[in-house]
Amino acid sequence: VHGEVTDPDVDVFDREKVFIDTVLQPLIQRLPRLKVVMEHITTMDAVRFVESGEEGFLAATVTPQHLILNRNALFQGGLQPHNYCLPVLKRETHRQAIVSAVTSGSKRFFLGTDSAPHEKQRKECSCGCAGIFNAPVALSLYAKVFEEAGALDKLEAFTSFNGPEFYGLPRNTAKIKLTKASWKIPDSLSFSFGNIIPMFAGETLEWQPCVGEKAEMLNEVQE
């Protein structure tokens, strides 16, 4: 469930909390065995709500942008349309609460990128659409967050184990290898329908993912 109310009278920064108080909490009280996943949570209120429930019945996904950015990122140096997403970015205190939750090793939280490949002109216009294209950088950013928290040993469970276990699905047998290697994010990516600006365009990240045969080859070299 996308956990926000859509009432225009509710402040956009409060919509997640109001949804929890007025919709989710009463629902869980009526149906305590209902399995619920709050998609891409953004507040400490959501963290507390998920942690208050019985394990195996309440969980949440978290995006890289809500782990890395707070709402200042929308306005630094001018309006930043490529940092605009829904649920909207929140205060730093909320970001810190989410980081603490996901890096704690709790099985209640797992990866959910909510990546949105909107064309550049649809973002940079008088009424820009919401969404951040984080697919090319998501794993690198998750690794950055877990490394800074001293919790790299908990990254694999967050990305690959907690989700399927909550849903009762088998773990994926494919492998992704993350290596400590600097790489620069392209300024833009070209597609047949136009250009997309990726999250952190033009910046350098310190973790690089390798997929499939490249990961297997890298693993053999390291061994």
GIDAGI-V308988 format. One record per residue. N is the residue number from 1. SS is DSSP state (helix for helix, strand for strand, loop for the rest). NEAR is the number of other C-alpha atoms within 8 Angstrom. D_LAST is the distance of its C-alpha to the last C-alpha in Angstrom with 1 decimal. Layout:
n:N ss:SS near:NEAR d_last:D_LAST
n:N ss:SS near:NEAR d_last:D_LAST
This chain:
n:1 ss:loop near:6 d_last:42.7
n:2 ss:loop near:6 d_last:43.0
n:3 ss:loop near:10 d_last:44.6
n:4 ss:loop near:11 d_last:47.4
n:5 ss:loop near:9 d_last:51.1
n:6 ss:loop near:6 d_last:52.6
n:7 ss:loop near:5 d_last:56.0
n:8 ss:loop near:5 d_last:57.0
n:9 ss:loop near:4 d_last:58.8
n:10 ss:loop near:9 d_last:55.6
n:11 ss:loop near:7 d_last:53.9
n:12 ss:loop near:6 d_last:50.7
n:13 ss:loop near:7 d_last:48.7
n:14 ss:loop near:8 d_last:50.1
n:15 ss:helix near:12 d_last:49.6
n:16 ss:helix near:14 d_last:46.6
n:17 ss:helix near:11 d_last:48.3
n:18 ss:helix near:11 d_last:51.5
n:19 ss:helix near:12 d_last:49.7
n:20 ss:helix near:13 d_last:48.2
n:21 ss:helix near:9 d_last:51.6
n:22 ss:helix near:8 d_last:53.8
n:23 ss:helix near:9 d_last:51.7
n:24 ss:helix near:9 d_last:48.5
n:25 ss:helix near:9 d_last:49.9
n:26 ss:helix near:9 d_last:53.0
n:27 ss:helix near:9 d_last:51.0
n:28 ss:helix near:10 d_last:48.6
n:29 ss:helix near:7 d_last:51.7
n:30 ss:helix near:6 d_last:53.3
n:31 ss:loop near:7 d_last:50.2
n:32 ss:loop near:7 d_last:47.9
n:33 ss:loop near:6 d_last:45.7
n:34 ss:loop near:7 d_last:45.1
n:35 ss:loop near:7 d_last:41.4
n:36 ss:strand near:8 d_last:41.3
n:37 ss:strand near:9 d_last:38.5
n:38 ss:strand near:12 d_last:39.6
n:39 ss:loop near:11 d_last:37.9
n:40 ss:loop near:14 d_last:36.7
n:41 ss:loop near:14 d_last:38.5
n:42 ss:loop near:15 d_last:39.8
n:43 ss:loop near:13 d_last:41.7
n:44 ss:helix near:11 d_last:41.6
n:45 ss:helix near:7 d_last:44.3
n:46 ss:helix near:12 d_last:41.9
n:47 ss:helix near:12 d_last:39.3
n:48 ss:helix near:8 d_last:42.0
n:49 ss:helix near:9 d_last:43.3
n:50 ss:helix near:11 d_last:40.0
n:51 ss:helix near:10 d_last:39.3
n:52 ss:helix near:6 d_last:42.9
n:53 ss:loop near:8 d_last:42.5
n:54 ss:loop near:7 d_last:41.2
n:55 ss:loop near:9 d_last:37.4
n:56 ss:loop near:8 d_last:36.7
n:57 ss:loop near:10 d_last:39.8
n:58 ss:strand near:14 d_last:39.4
n:59 ss:strand near:14 d_last:36.4
n:60 ss:strand near:13 d_last:35.7
n:61 ss:strand near:13 d_last:33.5
n:62 ss:strand near:15 d_last:32.9
n:63 ss:loop near:12 d_last:32.4
n:64 ss:helix near:11 d_last:30.5
n:65 ss:helix near:9 d_last:33.9
n:66 ss:helix near:15 d_last:35.5
n:67 ss:helix near:13 d_last:32.7
n:68 ss:helix near:9 d_last:32.8
n:69 ss:loop near:10 d_last:36.4
n:70 ss:loop near:11 d_last:39.8
n:71 ss:helix near:11 d_last:43.2
n:72 ss:helix near:8 d_last:43.7
n:73 ss:helix near:9 d_last:41.2
n:74 ss:helix near:11 d_last:44.0
n:75 ss:loop near:9 d_last:46.4
n:76 ss:loop near:8 d_last:44.7
n:77 ss:loop near:5 d_last:46.3
n:78 ss:loop near:5 d_last:48.2
n:79 ss:loop near:7 d_last:47.7
n:80 ss:loop near:11 d_last:44.1
n:81 ss:helix near:9 d_last:44.3
n:82 ss:helix near:10 d_last:40.6
n:83 ss:helix near:10 d_last:40.0
n:84 ss:loop near:13 d_last:42.7
n:85 ss:loop near:9 d_last:41.5
n:86 ss:loop near:7 d_last:43.0
n:87 ss:loop near:9 d_last:42.9
n:88 ss:loop near:10 d_last:43.6
n:89 ss:loop near:14 d_last:41.6
n:90 ss:loop near:12 d_last:43.0
n:91 ss:loop near:9 d_last:43.7
n:92 ss:helix near:8 d_last:41.0
n:93 ss:helix near:7 d_last:41.8
n:94 ss:helix near:11 d_last:40.8
n:95 ss:helix near:17 d_last:37.5
n:96 ss:helix near:9 d_last:36.6
n:97 ss:helix near:11 d_last:37.6
n:98 ss:helix near:14 d_last:35.3
n:99 ss:helix near:10 d_last:32.3
n:100 ss:helix near:8 d_last:33.0
n:101 ss:helix near:11 d_last:33.2
n:102 ss:helix near:11 d_last:30.0
n:103 ss:loop near:12 d_last:27.9
n:104 ss:loop near:8 d_last:29.5
n:105 ss:loop near:9 d_last:27.4
n:106 ss:loop near:8 d_last:30.5
n:107 ss:loop near:9 d_last:30.1
n:108 ss:loop near:12 d_last:33.2
n:109 ss:strand near:14 d_last:31.6
n:110 ss:strand near:16 d_last:29.2
n:111 ss:strand near:11 d_last:28.4
n:112 ss:loop near:9 d_last:31.2
n:113 ss:loop near:11 d_last:31.2
n:114 ss:loop near:7 d_last:34.8
n:115 ss:loop near:9 d_last:34.0
n:116 ss:loop near:8 d_last:37.2
n:117 ss:loop near:8 d_last:37.3
n:118 ss:loop near:11 d_last:40.9
n:119 ss:loop near:11 d_last:42.1
n:120 ss:helix near:10 d_last:42.9
n:121 ss:helix near:6 d_last:46.6
n:122 ss:helix near:9 d_last:46.6
n:123 ss:helix near:13 d_last:45.0
n:124 ss:loop near:9 d_last:47.1
n:125 ss:loop near:7 d_last:50.6
n:126 ss:loop near:4 d_last:53.5
n:127 ss:loop near:5 d_last:52.1
n:128 ss:loop near:9 d_last:48.3
n:129 ss:loop near:8 d_last:46.4
n:130 ss:loop near:8 d_last:44.0
n:131 ss:loop near:13 d_last:40.2
n:132 ss:loop near:16 d_last:37.1
n:133 ss:strand near:13 d_last:34.6
n:134 ss:loop near:13 d_last:31.3
n:135 ss:loop near:8 d_last:29.1
n:136 ss:loop near:7 d_last:27.2
n:137 ss:loop near:10 d_last:26.5
n:138 ss:helix near:10 d_last:26.5
n:139 ss:helix near:8 d_last:22.9
n:140 ss:helix near:13 d_last:22.7
n:141 ss:helix near:12 d_last:25.8
n:142 ss:helix near:11 d_last:24.9
n:143 ss:helix near:11 d_last:21.8
n:144 ss:helix near:10 d_last:24.2
n:145 ss:helix near:11 d_last:26.6
n:146 ss:helix near:13 d_last:24.2
n:147 ss:helix near:9 d_last:22.7
n:148 ss:helix near:7 d_last:26.3
n:149 ss:loop near:8 d_last:27.2
n:150 ss:loop near:6 d_last:24.4
n:151 ss:loop near:11 d_last:23.4
n:152 ss:helix near:10 d_last:20.0
n:153 ss:helix near:5 d_last:19.1
n:154 ss:helix near:11 d_last:22.0
n:155 ss:helix near:12 d_last:21.3
n:156 ss:helix near:9 d_last:19.5
n:157 ss:helix near:11 d_last:22.6
n:158 ss:helix near:15 d_last:25.0
n:159 ss:helix near:10 d_last:23.5
n:160 ss:helix near:12 d_last:22.6
n:161 ss:helix near:10 d_last:24.1
n:162 ss:helix near:13 d_last:27.5
n:163 ss:helix near:12 d_last:29.1
n:164 ss:helix near:11 d_last:28.7
n:165 ss:helix near:10 d_last:29.4
n:166 ss:helix near:9 d_last:32.7
n:167 ss:helix near:6 d_last:33.7
n:168 ss:loop near:6 d_last:32.8
n:169 ss:loop near:7 d_last:30.4
n:170 ss:loop near:6 d_last:27.1
n:171 ss:loop near:8 d_last:23.9
n:172 ss:loop near:5 d_last:22.5
n:173 ss:loop near:4 d_last:19.6
n:174 ss:loop near:5 d_last:18.4
n:175 ss:loop near:8 d_last:15.6
n:176 ss:strand near:9 d_last:15.9
n:177 ss:strand near:10 d_last:13.2
n:178 ss:strand near:9 d_last:14.9
n:179 ss:strand near:8 d_last:14.0
n:180 ss:strand near:7 d_last:16.2
n:181 ss:strand near:7 d_last:18.0
n:182 ss:strand near:9 d_last:21.8
n:183 ss:strand near:9 d_last:23.5
n:184 ss:strand near:8 d_last:27.2
n:185 ss:loop near:12 d_last:28.9
n:186 ss:loop near:9 d_last:31.4
n:187 ss:loop near:8 d_last:35.1
n:188 ss:loop near:9 d_last:35.9
n:189 ss:strand near:9 d_last:34.7
n:190 ss:strand near:7 d_last:37.2
n:191 ss:strand near:7 d_last:38.0
n:192 ss:loop near:4 d_last:41.0
n:193 ss:loop near:5 d_last:42.9
n:194 ss:strand near:8 d_last:42.3
n:195 ss:strand near:10 d_last:40.0
n:196 ss:strand near:13 d_last:38.0
n:197 ss:loop near:12 d_last:37.1
n:198 ss:strand near:16 d_last:33.7
n:199 ss:loop near:10 d_last:33.4
n:200 ss:loop near:6 d_last:32.9
n:201 ss:loop near:10 d_last:33.8
n:202 ss:loop near:8 d_last:33.2
n:203 ss:loop near:8 d_last:31.2
n:204 ss:strand near:8 d_last:27.7
n:205 ss:strand near:11 d_last:25.0
n:206 ss:strand near:10 d_last:21.9
n:207 ss:strand near:14 d_last:19.6
n:208 ss:strand near:12 d_last:18.7
n:209 ss:strand near:10 d_last:17.8
n:210 ss:strand near:10 d_last:16.0
n:211 ss:strand near:9 d_last:17.3
n:212 ss:loop near:9 d_last:16.8
n:213 ss:helix near:6 d_last:15.3
n:214 ss:helix near:8 d_last:14.2
n:215 ss:helix near:12 d_last:12.2
n:216 ss:helix near:9 d_last:10.6
n:217 ss:helix near:8 d_last:9.9
n:218 ss:helix near:9 d_last:8.6
n:219 ss:helix near:9 d_last:6.2
n:220 ss:helix near:7 d_last:5.1
n:221 ss:helix near:6 d_last:5.5
n:222 ss:helix near:5 d_last:3.8
n:223 ss:loop near:4 d_last:0.0
